[in-house]
Amino acid sequence: MTAIAGAGLLMGVVLLATVASQAATHSSTWLAKAWQSDDGLPENSVSGIAQTPDGYLWVGTLGGLVRFDGARFREFSPANITGVPNRVVRALLLDRRGRLWLGMDRGPVVSVETKSALVSPLRMACQTCTAR
């Protein structure tokens, strides 16, 4: 090993030790936890996550839609909405107004606001669309 390579290796070890000691002395406020179906998710396959202005995390899964408050999940079943064939959420998006948009299995698009949900007629309109 050359003197330059040895000095570089020593510098890397010193830097790593310094960072590790600083991390040990400063308490971190970050927490990592994997939430799964045993914790209340309807399904472990997540299709989308969004945080609404009220602070809740919304999680779309192949088993449905849930709202997470930081401690527990509360399930909202889009299958109870007329025009939605099942609970499978294929995509989830939050718009600028704080509305959730759900791309559901088999085509329906659902807009969810604080106290209401609306199924978009996009699927029916596109039945006459032609590919170019």
ChimeraX attribute file (.defattr): number of C-alpha atoms within 10 A of each C-alpha:
attribute: neighborCount
match mode: 1-to-1
recipient: residues
	/A:1	6
	/A:2	7
	/A:3	8
	/A:4	9
	/A:5	10
	/A:6	11
	/A:7	12
	/A:8	12
	/A:9	12
	/A:10	12
	/A:11	12
	/A:12	12
	/A:13	12
	/A:14	12
	/A:15	12
	/A:16	12
	/A:17	12
	/A:18	12
	/A:19	11
	/A:20	11
	/A:21	11
	/A:22	11
	/A:23	11
	/A:24	10
	/A:25	8
	/A:26	8
	/A:27	8
	/A:28	8
	/A:29	5
	/A:30	5
	/A:31	5
	/A:32	5
	/A:33	5
	/A:34	5
	/A:35	12
	/A:36	13
	/A:37	11
	/A:38	9
	/A:39	11
	/A:40	15
	/A:41	24
	/A:42	22
	/A:43	16
	/A:44	14
	/A:45	13
	/A:46	20
	/A:47	18
	/A:48	18
	/A:49	18
	/A:50	18
	/A:51	16
	/A:52	18
	/A:53	12
	/A:54	8
	/A:55	11
	/A:56	14
	/A:57	16
	/A:58	24
	/A:59	23
	/A:60	28
	/A:61	23
	/A:62	20
	/A:63	21
	/A:64	23
	/A:65	28
	/A:66	22
	/A:67	20
	/A:68	17
	/A:69	12
	/A:70	9
	/A:71	6
	/A:72	13
	/A:73	19
	/A:74	14
	/A:75	17
	/A:76	13
	/A:77	15
	/A:78	22
	/A:79	15
	/A:80	11
	/A:81	14
	/A:82	10
	/A:83	16
	/A:84	19
	/A:85	15
	/A:86	17
	/A:87	21
	/A:88	23
	/A:89	25
	/A:90	20
	/A:91	19
	/A:92	23
	/A:93	17
	/A:94	19
	/A:95	11
	/A:96	8
	/A:97	9
	/A:98	16
	/A:99	16
	/A:100	21
	/A:101	20
	/A:102	23
	/A:103	19
	/A:104	24
	/A:105	16
	/A:106	13
	/A:107	17
	/A:108	19
	/A:109	23
	/A:110	23
	/A:111	19
	/A:112	17
	/A:113	13
	/A:114	10
	/A:115	5
	/A:116	7
	/A:117	16
	/A:118	14
	/A:119	19
	/A:120	15
	/A:121	13
	/A:122	12
	/A:123	13
	/A:124	11
	/A:125	9
	/A:126	10
	/A:127	8
	/A:128	8
	/A:129	8
	/A:130	6
	/A:131	4
	/A:132	3
